[in-house]
Amino acid sequence: VSFTKPSEAFDYLKASNDVDLILLDLNMPVYNGWEFLDNLEKAQINTPVIIVSSSSNQKDKLRAKTYKNVCDYWIKPLNVELLKNLIS
């Protein structure tokens, strides 16, 4: 399932238990990835998250580690090898 609006994705997550993994960009309309992660924690949604961002800033990487749902941080652009590893 794919969403372009964070609010729609969040509503779907609240209503569904069939999501195995979230690929999350930090720069999104309406509210950013950090706010999305905050909302996941407040709602006690424990779906694993991989941040996919153009930011290679070390502060962002460290901040990502403070969220229990975040299991990895990938820097765009993604390469084929990363995607193959995700699928396997």
C-alpha positions, 0 to 999 in steps of 0.5 A: 500500500502506498500513500502520498499524504501522511494523514491517510497513511496514519489513519490506515495504520490505526485501522489495520494490522496487516502492515509489515514495514513502513518506508518513511521519508522525513520530508513530507507535506502536512507533517514531517517524518518526525511528527509521523514517528511521534504519532506512531508512538503516541498511538502505540503502533509498533510497525517497523520503520525504515527511514528513506531520506536524502538527509545524510546529516548525522543528527538525523541518523542519531535522532532516528535511533531514539524511536523504537519503531525505526530499524534502519536509515537509508539515504536516497537514492536507493540502489538495487542491492538495498532493495534486494536485501529488503525483499529477501 
